[in-house]
Amino acid sequence: MAEQTKYLIHVQCQPVPSGQESQLTAELAQSFPVERCWTERDWLTIELVSGHRLAYGALKDLADTIQLCLSGRGSQLNGGVINRMVMGPVAAAIRPAVTALERRSVARPLLAGLVGRLGPRIAGPARWVPEMYFHWGITLDLALTGRLNQTSGVR
C-alpha cells in the first residue's frame, strides 16, 4: 500500500461552474493529481490525492492554477482553503503493520485488508487540517504564520 496524502480544496466563486466539473477536473489534472471536482450551492470542491505531502510552493501554484482555470470560465474567485487529511495516531501506527502483512505471503493480504479496514474504525475518523487560505490572489499560509510567530516570540 503506497503512502498517499489527500487534499480537499473548497473554493467560493461567482458564478459556480456547475456542469463544468469534468472539464475543470481534466484541466487541473494536467498539472496536479486531481481526482474529481464537484459543486454545492456557492462552493466548488476539488479532491486531490498525491503520493507525498505537497510543498508550500506547490500549494501556492495549485491556488494560482485554480484561480486561472476559474477566470477562464468566467468565474471570479472569492476565496478558498486547501485542507489536508490527517489520520489519528492509531490509524497512523497501524499503516506500517498493514504494509508489512501485504508483502509477506499470499494469504496475509486478506488479514492485512481486515486490519486495514478495522484500524481506522477503532482510531476514529480522519480530520481535515487547513494548509493554506487564498483570496483574490492573496495567499495566507498557516504553517508559515505559525513559524514566524514562534521565531518572533508571539504567542
Z-matrix of the N, CA and C atoms (Angstrom, degrees):
N
C 1 1.437
C 2 1.534 1 107.98
N 3 1.303 2 117.73 1 120.90
C 4 1.459 3 121.83 2 -178.69
C 5 1.526 4 110.34 3 -80.35
N 6 1.301 5 115.36 4 143.16
C 7 1.459 6 121.42 5 177.24
C 8 1.530 7 108.57 6 -68.66
N 9 1.325 8 117.09 7 129.54
C 10 1.456 9 121.26 8 179.94
C 11 1.512 10 109.83 9 -132.92
N 12 1.316 11 114.88 10 149.30
C 13 1.454 12 121.30 11 176.00
C 14 1.516 13 107.59 12 -117.84
N 15 1.322 14 115.79 13 128.60
C 16 1.462 15 121.16 14 -177.39
C 17 1.520 16 109.49 15 -107.09
N 18 1.334 17 115.27 16 137.48
C 19 1.456 18 122.59 17 177.85
C 20 1.521 19 109.50 18 -125.37
N 21 1.334 20 116.23 19 143.33
C 22 1.457 21 122.62 20 168.61
C 23 1.519 22 107.18 21 -120.09
N 24 1.313 23 115.98 22 126.76
C 25 1.457 24 121.11 23 179.60
C 26 1.521 25 106.95 24 -111.93
N 27 1.327 26 116.23 25 120.47
C 28 1.460 27 122.06 26 177.55
C 29 1.520 28 107.46 27 -103.96
N 30 1.326 29 116.18 28 124.63
C 31 1.460 30 121.87 29 -175.98
C 32 1.520 31 108.93 30 -124.57
N 33 1.322 32 115.55 31 128.78
C 34 1.460 33 120.41 32 173.75
C 35 1.527 34 107.48 33 -101.30
N 36 1.332 35 116.12 34 123.84
C 37 1.457 36 120.47 35 -178.09
C 38 1.528 37 109.37 36 -147.40
N 39 1.323 38 115.71 37 160.54
C 40 1.456 39 122.17 38 178.30
C 41 1.505 40 109.54 39 -130.80
N 42 1.286 41 121.18 40 127.88
C 43 1.470 42 126.06 41 -15.10
C 44 1.526 43 111.16 42 -74.87
N 45 1.324 44 115.30 43 157.21
C 46 1.464 45 120.81 44 177.82
C 47 1.535 46 107.30 45 -71.72
N 48 1.333 47 118.11 46 133.16
C 49 1.469 48 120.54 47 -176.21
C 50 1.534 49 113.13 48 -76.76
N 51 1.325 50 117.54 49 60.06
C 52 1.469 51 121.76 50 178.94
C 53 1.517 52 109.72 51 -63.76
N 54 1.320 53 115.64 52 137.53
C 55 1.448 54 121.28 53 -179.93
C 56 1.521 55 113.45 54 85.62
N 57 1.328 56 117.74 55 -7.49
C 58 1.465 57 121.91 56 -179.63
C 59 1.526 58 112.06 57 -110.93
N 60 1.322 59 116.95 58 14.53
C 61 1.456 60 121.40 59 -174.29
C 62 1.530 61 112.69 60 -60.84
N 63 1.339 62 117.23 61 -43.36
C 64 1.469 63 119.14 62 -177.77
C 65 1.527 64 111.40 63 -68.42
N 66 1.332 65 117.90 64 -37.41
C 67 1.464 66 120.56 65 176.90
C 68 1.526 67 110.97 66 -67.28
N 69 1.324 68 115.89 67 -39.81
C 70 1.468 69 120.86 68 178.70
C 71 1.528 70 110.21 69 -65.61
N 72 1.328 71 117.00 70 -41.27
C 73 1.467 72 121.32 71 177.26
C 74 1.527 73 110.23 72 -60.39
N 75 1.326 74 116.52 73 -46.69
C 76 1.470 75 120.57 74 -179.33
C 77 1.529 76 111.26 75 -63.23
N 78 1.326 77 116.96 76 -40.37
C 79 1.468 78 120.44 77 -179.61
C 80 1.527 79 111.59 78 -66.96
N 81 1.326 80 117.47 79 -44.60
C 82 1.470 81 120.94 80 179.75
C 83 1.528 82 111.62 81 -70.45
N 84 1.337 83 116.82 82 -31.41
C 85 1.465 84 121.03 83 -178.44
C 86 1.527 85 112.60 84 -68.82
N 87 1.315 86 117.85 85 -13.36
C 88 1.461 87 120.46 86 175.98
C 89 1.528 88 111.25 87 -67.83
N 90 1.344 89 116.60 88 -28.10
C 91 1.464 90 120.69 89 -177.15
C 92 1.521 91 113.92 90 -114.63
N 93 1.329 92 117.70 91 -23.86
C 94 1.463 93 122.25 92 -175.36
C 95 1.525 94 109.42 93 -136.50
N 96 1.351 95 117.87 94 155.00
C 97 1.464 96 120.57 95 -178.88
C 98 1.539 97 112.45 96 -77.48
N 99 1.321 98 116.23 97 64.30
C 100 1.463 99 122.33 98 -178.89
C 101 1.523 100 108.89 99 -79.22
N 102 1.319 101 115.95 100 128.73
C 103 1.464 102 122.18 101 179.82
C 104 1.528 103 111.17 102 -86.92
N 105 1.347 104 116.22 103 -47.28
C 106 1.466 105 120.25 104 -177.76
C 107 1.516 106 110.59 105 -165.84
N 108 1.321 107 115.42 106 164.68
C 109 1.459 108 123.46 107 175.73
C 110 1.528 109 107.58 108 -132.26
N 111 1.324 110 116.24 109 148.47
C 112 1.461 111 120.08 110 173.76
C 113 1.519 112 108.65 111 -150.92
N 114 1.346 113 115.17 112 159.83
C 115 1.461 114 120.58 113 -178.67
C 116 1.522 115 109.89 114 -118.48
N 117 1.321 116 114.49 115 147.46
C 118 1.466 117 123.30 116 175.25
C 119 1.519 118 107.04 117 -143.49
N 120 1.309 119 117.15 118 116.89
C 121 1.470 120 122.92 119 -179.64
C 122 1.519 121 112.14 120 46.30
N 123 1.348 122 117.27 121 -106.80
C 124 1.467 123 122.40 122 -176.14
C 125 1.519 124 113.33 123 -97.11
N 126 1.342 125 117.73 124 7.58
C 127 1.464 126 120.70 125 -172.73
C 128 1.508 127 112.10 126 -120.92
N 129 1.308 128 114.59 127 145.86
C 130 1.460 129 123.45 128 168.48
C 131 1.529 130 105.50 129 -111.34
N 132 1.330 131 117.26 130 129.85
C 133 1.462 132 121.15 131 178.31
C 134 1.513 133 108.54 132 -116.19
N 135 1.332 134 115.83 133 134.17
C 136 1.453 135 123.00 134 -179.08
C 137 1.521 136 108.04 135 -121.59
N 138 1.337 137 116.77 136 127.49
C 139 1.463 138 121.87 137 177.84
C 140 1.522 139 108.56 138 -103.68
N 141 1.311 140 115.65 139 129.95
C 142 1.458 141 122.20 140 -177.36
C 143 1.523 142 107.74 141 -131.30
N 144 1.330 143 117.87 142 132.57
C 145 1.458 144 122.24 143 177.67
C 146 1.524 145 107.79 144 -124.88
N 147 1.326 146 115.97 145 119.62
C 148 1.462 147 122.01 146 -176.21
C 149 1.525 148 110.26 147 -114.61
N 150 1.314 149 115.93 148 153.23
C 151 1.461 150 121.55 149 176.95
C 152 1.513 151 112.67 150 -73.65
N 153 1.334 152 117.21 151 -7.74
C 154 1.459 153 122.67 152 179.60
C 155 1.529 154 108.32 153 -156.94
N 156 1.304 155 116.01 154 167.42
C 157 1.461 156 120.73 155 177.77
C 158 1.531 157 108.97 156 -70.09
N 159 1.327 158 117.11 157 134.59
C 160 1.458 159 121.37 158 -177.74
C 161 1.525 160 111.21 159 -78.90
N 162 1.319 161 115.86 160 140.28
C 163 1.462 162 122.34 161 178.95
C 164 1.525 163 110.06 162 -75.85
N 165 1.327 164 115.36 163 164.88
C 166 1.463 165 121.68 164 -179.64
C 167 1.528 166 111.80 165 -54.06
N 168 1.328 167 117.06 166 -45.85
C 169 1.464 168 121.16 167 -178.26
C 170 1.520 169 111.61 168 -62.44
N 171 1.337 170 116.99 169 -38.09
C 172 1.461 171 120.67 170 178.42
C 173 1.524 172 111.13 171 -67.72
N 174 1.332 173 116.81 172 -38.52
C 175 1.468 174 120.07 173 177.41
C 176 1.528 175 110.70 174 -64.58
N 177 1.324 176 116.45 175 -41.20
C 178 1.463 177 120.57 176 178.11
C 179 1.525 178 110.43 177 -64.47
N 180 1.342 179 116.85 178 -42.70
C 181 1.467 180 120.89 179 176.49
C 182 1.528 181 111.26 180 -61.88
N 183 1.327 182 116.63 181 -38.91
C 184 1.461 183 121.08 182 177.79
C 185 1.531 184 110.35 183 -61.67
N 186 1.333 185 116.91 184 -46.95
C 187 1.471 186 120.67 185 179.02
C 188 1.533 187 110.49 186 -60.82
N 189 1.325 188 117.08 187 -42.72
C 190 1.471 189 120.80 188 178.56
C 191 1.526 190 111.28 189 -64.24
N 192 1.326 191 117.37 190 -41.09
C 193 1.464 192 121.49 191 179.86
C 194 1.526 193 110.92 192 -65.42
N 195 1.320 194 116.71 193 -40.96
C 196 1.471 195 120.64 194 177.37
C 197 1.526 196 109.80 195 -60.76
N 198 1.330 197 116.32 196 -45.28
C 199 1.457 198 120.42 197 179.90
C 200 1.534 199 111.19 198 -61.39
N 201 1.333 200 117.42 199 -42.53
C 202 1.464 201 121.18 200 178.34
C 203 1.529 202 112.16 201 -65.12
N 204 1.337 203 116.78 202 -42.44
C 205 1.469 204 120.55 203 178.70
C 206 1.522 205 111.70 204 -62.38
N 207 1.332 206 116.11 205 -41.59
C 208 1.458 207 119.90 206 -179.47
C 209 1.524 208 111.65 207 -69.16
N 210 1.334 209 116.93 208 -42.33
C 211 1.462 210 119.28 209 -179.91
C 212 1.530 211 110.71 210 -65.73
N 213 1.330 212 117.65 211 -32.09
C 214 1.455 213 121.68 212 175.66
C 215 1.521 214 113.11 213 -66.72
N 216 1.316 215 116.83 214 -19.60
C 217 1.462 216 122.59 215 177.89
C 218 1.525 217 111.83 216 -101.27
N 219 1.320 218 117.16 217 7.01
C 220 1.464 219 120.54 218 178.72
C 221 1.513 220 114.85 219 82.76
N 222 1.333 221 117.56 220 14.19
C 223 1.465 222 121.60 221 178.00
C 224 1.523 223 109.62 222 -102.24
N 225 1.325 224 115.65 223 141.84
C 226 1.457 225 119.95 224 176.72
C 227 1.526 226 108.93 225 -102.71
N 228 1.310 227 115.86 226 127.17
C 229 1.459 228 121.98 227 178.92
C 230 1.522 229 109.28 228 -73.89
N 231 1.331 230 116.29 229 124.80
C 232 1.464 231 120.52 230 174.32
C 233 1.519 232 110.69 231 -92.79
N 234 1.322 233 116.88 232 -41.24
C 235 1.459 234 121.25 233 179.92
C 236 1.506 235 110.36 234 176.91
N 237 1.327 236 115.76 235 168.55
C 238 1.452 237 119.85 236 179.34
C 239 1.511 238 111.84 237 -164.37
N 240 1.322 239 114.35 238 169.59
C 241 1.460 240 121.18 239 177.85
C 242 1.521 241 108.55 240 -141.04
N 243 1.332 242 115.77 241 138.32
C 244 1.465 243 122.12 242 175.35
C 245 1.521 244 106.61 243 -104.71
N 246 1.339 245 116.08 244 116.29
C 247 1.465 246 122.57 245 -179.92
C 248 1.522 247 109.70 246 -107.64
N 249 1.344 248 116.06 247 140.23
C 250 1.465 249 122.75 248 176.86
C 251 1.523 250 108.95 249 -111.42
N 252 1.336 251 116.67 250 136.85
C 253 1.458 252 120.91 251 178.61
C 254 1.528 253 109.61 252 -77.65
N 255 1.325 254 115.57 253 131.00
C 256 1.459 255 122.07 254 178.16
C 257 1.523 256 107.47 255 -121.93
N 258 1.337 257 115.53 256 124.71
C 259 1.460 258 120.38 257 178.03
C 260 1.521 259 109.52 258 -80.62
N 261 1.326 260 115.73 259 155.95
C 262 1.447 261 120.80 260 174.66
C 263 1.515 262 110.99 261 -70.28
N 264 1.327 263 118.60 262 168.37
C 265 1.469 264 121.14 263 -176.53
C 266 1.526 265 114.02 264 -64.27
N 267 1.331 266 118.31 265 -34.08
C 268 1.468 267 120.18 266 -179.61
C 269 1.523 268 109.96 267 -69.31
N 270 1.337 269 117.10 268 -44.78
C 271 1.465 270 120.68 269 179.75
C 272 1.528 271 110.26 270 -63.87
N 273 1.328 272 117.40 271 -39.25
C 274 1.466 273 120.79 272 178.54
C 275 1.526 274 110.99 273 -65.70
N 276 1.332 275 117.72 274 -34.68
C 277 1.462 276 121.47 275 179.73
C 278 1.524 277 111.53 276 -73.61
N 279 1.318 278 117.35 277 -30.58
C 280 1.464 279 121.49 278 -178.56
C 281 1.530 280 111.21 279 -74.78
N 282 1.324 281 117.97 280 -31.29
C 283 1.471 282 122.00 281 -174.49
C 284 1.534 283 113.39 282 -53.71
N 285 1.355 284 120.96 283 -46.23
C 286 1.479 285 119.15 284 178.18
C 287 1.532 286 112.86 285 -63.42
N 288 1.319 287 117.83 286 -34.72
C 289 1.468 288 121.01 287 178.89
C 290 1.523 289 110.31 288 -66.69
N 291 1.321 290 117.17 289 -40.52
C 292 1.464 291 121.12 290 178.48
C 293 1.528 292 109.92 291 -63.68
N 294 1.320 293 117.08 292 -44.00
C 295 1.468 294 121.55 293 179.17
C 296 1.528 295 110.70 294 -61.01
N 297 1.334 296 116.92 295 -43.15
C 298 1.468 297 121.12 296 179.59
C 299 1.527 298 110.74 297 -64.59
N 300 1.334 299 117.86 298 -40.96
C 301 1.467 300 120.73 299 178.93
C 302 1.523 301 111.75 300 -64.66
N 303 1.336 302 117.05 301 -37.97
C 304 1.460 303 121.16 302 -178.98
C 305 1.530 304 111.80 303 -64.66
N 306 1.308 305 117.32 304 -31.50
C 307 1.469 306 121.87 305 -175.88
C 308 1.522 307 113.18 306 -83.57
N 309 1.320 308 119.91 307 -15.50
C 310 1.462 309 122.86 308 -170.07
C 311 1.528 310 114.34 309 -73.58
N 312 1.321 311 118.13 310 -59.94
C 313 1.465 312 119.71 311 -175.15
C 314 1.521 313 110.20 312 -152.72
N 315 1.319 314 114.81 313 -178.41
C 316 1.462 315 120.45 314 -178.25
C 317 1.525 316 111.26 315 -69.46
N 318 1.322 317 117.87 316 -40.36
C 319 1.464 318 121.33 317 -175.52
C 320 1.529 319 112.04 318 -75.51
N 321 1.312 320 117.57 319 -27.96
C 322 1.455 321 120.25 320 -173.87
C 323 1.531 322 114.88 321 -71.08
N 324 1.342 323 121.11 322 -25.25
C 325 1.467 324 118.36 323 176.14
C 326 1.528 325 112.63 324 -58.07
N 327 1.335 326 117.35 325 -30.49
C 328 1.468 327 119.62 326 176.37
C 329 1.527 328 110.30 327 -63.96
N 330 1.333 329 115.86 328 -45.15
C 331 1.461 330 120.74 329 177.39
C 332 1.525 331 110.28 330 -64.84
N 333 1.325 332 116.44 331 -40.96
C 334 1.466 333 120.66 332 178.46
C 335 1.522 334 110.76 333 -61.52
N 336 1.333 335 117.04 334 -41.04
C 337 1.464 336 121.16 335 178.13
C 338 1.518 337 111.42 336 -62.69
N 339 1.325 338 117.01 337 -41.31
C 340 1.461 339 121.73 338 178.65
C 341 1.524 340 110.53 339 -64.37
N 342 1.334 341 116.76 340 -48.35
C 343 1.473 342 121.03 341 178.71
C 344 1.527 343 109.93 342 -62.96
N 345 1.329 344 116.77 343 -40.62
C 346 1.461 345 121.08 344 -179.84
C 347 1.519 346 112.88 345 -63.83
N 348 1.337 347 116.60 346 -33.45
C 349 1.469 348 119.71 347 178.99
C 350 1.524 349 112.06 348 -81.11
N 351 1.323 350 117.84 349 -36.69
C 352 1.468 351 120.97 350 -177.23
C 353 1.527 352 112.02 351 -78.71
N 354 1.325 353 117.27 352 -34.43
C 355 1.467 354 120.88 353 -176.82
C 356 1.522 355 113.88 354 -55.66
N 357 1.329 356 118.89 355 -52.52
C 358 1.467 357 119.09 356 179.76
C 359 1.522 358 113.06 357 -63.78
N 360 1.331 359 117.62 358 -30.30
C 361 1.468 360 119.52 359 177.73
C 362 1.516 361 111.05 360 -67.08
N 363 1.324 362 115.90 361 -39.01
C 364 1.462 363 120.47 362 177.99
C 365 1.527 364 109.88 363 -70.07
N 366 1.310 365 116.24 364 -40.71
C 367 1.459 366 121.82 365 -175.95
C 368 1.519 367 112.84 366 -73.41
N 369 1.325 368 117.50 367 -20.05
C 370 1.452 369 120.40 368 -176.31
C 371 1.521 370 110.24 369 94.10
N 372 1.315 371 116.19 370 172.24
C 373 1.458 372 119.66 371 -175.35
C 374 1.531 373 112.26 372 -71.49
N 375 1.309 374 114.02 373 153.91
C 376 1.463 375 119.63 374 173.54
C 377 1.522 376 108.17 375 -70.03
N 378 1.312 377 116.11 376 159.76
C 379 1.471 378 119.33 377 178.46
C 380 1.522 379 108.98 378 -120.23
N 381 1.310 380 115.00 379 156.97
C 382 1.461 381 121.45 380 -179.42
C 383 1.512 382 109.28 381 -101.63
N 384 1.328 383 115.98 382 126.77
C 385 1.459 384 122.55 383 -178.32
C 386 1.534 385 108.47 384 -112.41
N 387 1.337 386 117.85 385 124.48
C 388 1.467 387 119.07 386 178.05
C 389 1.527 388 111.02 387 -66.42
N 390 1.325 389 116.54 388 128.72
C 391 1.461 390 122.42 389 178.52
C 392 1.522 391 111.19 390 -99.91
N 393 1.336 392 116.16 391 -36.46
C 394 1.462 393 119.22 392 -175.43
C 395 1.528 394 109.55 393 -158.56
N 396 1.324 395 116.11 394 138.10
C 397 1.455 396 122.50 395 170.48
C 398 1.522 397 107.51 396 -105.87
N 399 1.315 398 116.42 397 144.10
C 400 1.464 399 119.10 398 174.93
C 401 1.522 400 109.01 399 -138.45
N 402 1.339 401 115.39 400 147.50
C 403 1.454 402 121.26 401 -173.71
C 404 1.525 403 109.11 402 -154.50
N 405 1.318 404 118.57 403 115.08
C 406 1.471 405 124.06 404 176.49
C 407 1.520 406 112.81 405 45.46
N 408 1.313 407 117.00 406 47.11
C 409 1.454 408 120.42 407 178.04
C 410 1.515 409 114.08 408 86.73
N 411 1.338 410 117.78 409 -7.13
C 412 1.466 411 121.45 410 177.08
C 413 1.518 412 107.31 411 -97.81
N 414 1.317 413 117.27 412 131.03
C 415 1.458 414 121.95 413 -179.33
C 416 1.518 415 109.19 414 -117.91
N 417 1.323 416 116.05 415 128.82
C 418 1.459 417 121.58 416 177.51
C 419 1.531 418 107.71 417 -111.79
N 420 1.287 419 116.50 418 120.88
C 421 1.454 420 121.45 419 -178.98
C 422 1.523 421 109.18 420 -102.40
N 423 1.328 422 117.21 421 113.68
C 424 1.461 423 121.27 422 -177.93
C 425 1.516 424 112.54 423 -64.08
N 426 1.329 425 116.87 424 -41.47
C 427 1.460 426 119.54 425 -178.55
C 428 1.525 427 110.52 426 -65.32
N 429 1.319 428 117.17 427 -42.39
C 430 1.458 429 120.99 428 179.22
C 431 1.526 430 110.67 429 -64.81
N 432 1.320 431 117.03 430 -41.41
C 433 1.459 432 120.87 431 177.76
C 434 1.524 433 110.77 432 -61.56
N 435 1.336 434 116.10 433 -42.90
C 436 1.461 435 119.97 434 178.33
C 437 1.514 436 112.22 435 -62.43
N 438 1.332 437 116.44 436 -41.89
C 439 1.467 438 119.97 437 178.83
C 440 1.529 439 111.20 438 -65.18
N 441 1.318 440 116.84 439 -40.68
C 442 1.463 441 119.87 440 178.43
C 443 1.526 442 110.85 441 -63.96
N 444 1.315 443 116.99 442 -40.39
C 445 1.469 444 120.21 443 177.74
C 446 1.515 445 111.85 444 -63.81
N 447 1.324 446 117.37 445 -37.67
C 448 1.460 447 120.99 446 178.88
C 449 1.524 448 111.35 447 -65.84
N 450 1.322 449 116.58 448 -43.40
C 451 1.464 450 119.43 449 -177.52
C 452 1.510 451 112.40 450 -72.85
N 453 1.327 452 117.73 451 -28.26
C 454 1.464 453 119.73 452 -179.87
C 455 1.528 454 111.87 453 -90.08
N 456 1.342 455 117.40 454 -6.15
C 457 1.454 456 119.93 455 177.77
C 458 1.515 457 114.04 456 85.37
N 459 1.326 458 118.96 457 7.00
C 460 1.466 459 122.94 458 177.53
C 461 1.504 460 108.85 459 -78.23
N 462 1.296 461 117.05 460 132.99
C 463 1.480 462 121.50 461 179.59
C 464 1.491 463 110.76 462 -119.65
